[in-house]
Amino acid sequence: MAKYEWLSEIEAMVGRQYGRIYAWDRINEAMVRQWCEIMGVDNPLYTDAEYAATTVHGQLVAPPAMLQGWCLAGFGDKKLAPGSTDENPYGVLEVIEKHGYPAVVAVNSNLTFDRYITMGEKLYYTTVLDSVSEEKTTALGTGFFVTLKMTYFSEQPEGQDDEKVGDMMFRVIKFKPAQKPDKPAVKKEAAVRKRPKPAISDDNRFFWEGFEANELRIQECNSCKKLQHPPAPVCMHCHTFDLGYKVTSGKGELYSFVIMHYPHVAPFDSPNPIGLIELEEGVRIPAGLIGLEEGKSPKIGQKVQVEFHTFDGELTLPQFRLVSTKES
């Protein structure tokens, strides 16, 4: 590595050991269960205490593949668990970057496990900068392969040596991206996102067709005369199949609401206020809210009035306008 003078700084860093990075939490059943659910692991050794007691382990253990996950940083920059080192094991990448190698890609990672980890253990790892390669040219670009080795330990009571439980080899390439020939720009027209159309069935057809007539129709039982929403094939009150509908006043009050800020989903506005409306007739219906004053939040119990708006030139939907306290 004698091509560039600045590489002498890199050479001096090779072999350096960095301090401890602790796990945020002791090994615990809740996090193991959640990891198994997400990863689709159904081994009872990890989640069934009665079964685990009958095995050679005599108790629940954590999946070995979780080893790296226990000591990961929290969200955001440099959010390490209390007691962790202030040293940056990846400082070598910053040195390489300032000399013109801005990109980084993980190349490979190998985990080895010395033993199973049991509930209640507290883990940490230390890092050694194992090696930095000579400058290499790859399909990605030109740069250096950087290899780090992390050794994981289980912290033991005072007076006992901490016990090694596994290690990991982690390699990245820090590189200058290869120059690609310029391609003529192709202008693409942005796809127009339309509002999704409802699933219409014989049970709810009257409801959706009512909007075309500027009517808010709620299912009514022809036998007991009670209302229900959403529409169903049978009356939830008297269980008859003899159902019709009633045209409501479209007036009501805000029973509950949520304002969606994220994610932004086209073609809906953002923020996107959605209300649960309690109609004068006593039935609740979810719908979009309009008339929201900027910087103000709706109020539970606030009066609302239905309006019908057509989207994409073909889909008519009800929206409820918030009535100001002065108007109400």
Buried (B, 14 or more C-beta within 10 A) or exposed (E): EEEEEEBEEBEEEBEEEBEBBBBBEEBBBEBBEEBBEEEEBEEBBBBEEEEBEEEEEEEBBBBBEBBBEBBEEEEEEEEBBEEBBEBEBBEBBEBBEEBEBEBBEEBEEEBEBBEBBBBEBBBBBBBBBBBBEEBEEEEBBBBBBBBBBBBBBBBEEEEEEBEEBBBBBBBBBBBBEEEEEEEEEEEEEEEEEEEEEEEEEEBBEBBBBBBEEEBBBBBBBEBEEBBBBEBEEBBEEEEEEEBEBBEBEBBBBBBEBBBBEEEEEEEEEEEBBBBBBBBEBEBEBBBBBBBBEEEEEBEEEBBBBBBBEEEEEEBBBBBBBBBEEEEE
